[in-house]
Amino acid sequence: MNALAAPPRNGELGFWVAQLADKRPSFPRFTGQDSVDVAIVGGGYTGLWAAYFAKKIEPSLSVAVFEAEQVGYGASGRNGGWLSAMPPGNRATFARAGGGLEASRALQQEFVAGVDAVLDILEAEGIDADQYKGGALVAAHTRAGLGRLVTRRDADLKYGLTDDEVHMLDRDEFQSQINISTVHGGLFYKHCARFHPAKLVYGLADTLTSMGVRIYEGSRVDSVADKTLTLANGRVTAARTFICTEGYSGRLLGRRSLIPVNSSLIVTKPLPEKAWQQIGWDGPQCLNDSAHTFIYAQRTADGRIAMGGRGVPYRFGSGTGGDGATAQSTIDLISQKLSSFFPGIPFEVEHAWSGVLGVTRDWNGGVHWDPASGIGASTGYAGHGVTSAYVGGRTLVELAFEKETERTTLPWVGYRARKWEPEPLRWLGVHAMYRLFGIADQWEERRGSSTTSLLARFGSRLAGLHE
């Protein structure tokens, strides 16, 4: 980042939402009383997909979405713009939880299929979200990181991906696609698409209104019980209610069920063609790396780089961070990472922001439906939320309407992690884990390690991330 450049725009729900400020749809606040067939709490991807599939199953259903702020306020409007085939959690844990290896393979295959399914629906509905399926590259900056990618690919093959869907790249092969100066090699994943998060939210919302779904903004649901939703200015009775609030679920699902973990992003100003030629990133591939404190990035449709990573990982008491104002230290950290990838490029950061993702105690998501209460939820995506929201929202509808499909028997259906520790233990635990990962990355880079640091192995097992 140019030290003489003006400070970037900060927060305000992030670049994607700000870029579409004059195109944002507006929906009324709910007041009074009503009765609906399906009530959906949360106007992000999960809630919008649930509304979509409820209407697809039965167009005559009355469906209403209640959003506390504005559609796409949370992770759906602030994420890095990856539609990937990565499931929300540890595939080995899902295999042990029920159904064994084949069940976990089925979960992986559903997420592979989910990438193309979303793209097909967007095309059919005429939604332009800058979507383009170009795959994803994972860079290894150390020999230890490259070793982790070899192990990771072995696990991918075990859980059903094919050689064509995930394959190793040596240094020259990687740099022929993106010229990262420090790369030792990496992985290429076929099933990943980049997109513009806010365009996807608004496109889905517009489609839903044309289908007869009612969307309410500024309409926070305070409680759901006895098939009644209680809001500040009204009450709604619903035969079925779906809670689709991800990192903001503490109010309705309990603060120890899942916590909001922070992720931060920057986006550069558009780069000149000369810079792109030097970088060599001439396609729509998504990019991340094998570091423990990893980054994720995309080349946007208008020629910028959007890159995200972890800054302050967790706020005491499960705070969600409001409109996403980001500490300068975090902006500097991600900017330095970008400059280390592509030295000599004078990047200027235009906008920085943060958001939260929902994380369970073992980082595994789950879809839950209780026919007795008529309440369901899909949460805990742990940063892999775009395809998870599609699969989770669709599965909720199928469970609620007793439609047996390949999704309703997947091992994340009904899966529950144990609860998080009370404060201050969970704050200390999360920060300690990320501190261990940060130290491990520094250790591997300084020493040119060929094996993963023991600190990182300990942190990974402590969090339940090791497959």
C-alpha angles and dihedrals in degrees: 000000000000107000090213095052121108115263112271124250108270132211117329088140090299141275099301094057093040091052090058097041093125092046101047113126116232126216131189128257115251117245133165126016133313144162124221139173093230127022118190122196111207132039099221131103097290094050094044093049090047090053091047095053094042088059091044091054093047119003092194093064117113105232127182131183118207115199121185094210121003131317109281093017094136132043093320092070098035107042129114096260101250122147098189140163094236111125119227100258149355112332092203090056091050089050091053092045095062142332098020127232096336092055091052090047089053089053091052092048092051089057091048089052090044093066094059092037091059092046091049092051092049090053093046093049094043094242113158109198097154086261118173128162107222102140129239133275122210113201125209113207096180136037088246090054091050089052090053090053091053089053091045092053090050088055091047090055091046090055095049111275115133133227088257092053098049125017140162123253125201121221096272093046091051095046090050086067102033119006102222106169098214100042120129094187135292151190133286120210116197099200106069133100132190121224144162107263099209093046088055093050094048093043091053092046092052091048091051094052089053087053092054099259114147115223122195125192128195086030110125117190109220098186143358118207139134090014089299128118114206117206131176091257104027154353132252129195115209134180089212130020126192118198106209104165103120110183091013094056099105094096094056106023102033130269093254096051092074135346134218109249115195126236125180134204141191129196124201128221112262111290123231118247091251090061092049090051090054092047092045092212096138099149139059096260117143116229138211137147143232097245116122089237090046131187130218125203147168138196103237124225090251095052106265133122116237111194130179138187143144122296116156097002102198138013120221113261093019095287115183101207102237115232094002106260106177130211116249089234090061092047089051092048095054092040091053090050090053092049092049089055093050110022118195096030111120098222119188116200111222101180137009127190145155138217139174133249127200116252129183123207093268096031092246121131127217145194116219133186125179111192092191095061096027090231128127137171139191114197148130101076093157095208098318092091109133100070090028089059091052094047093040096047092047092046092051090057093047092050093046093050094041095245109155109214139152087271099054093066098047115125095247089063105101093001114146127185121209116266125273118255118263120259134309089024096061093048090050092045097050093045092046091052093052091044090055090050092049093050090047092053092050091047094051093046096047095046099036088234120198094200133052116266116259088231091059092046090052093048092047093051091044090056095041094243098125115103 
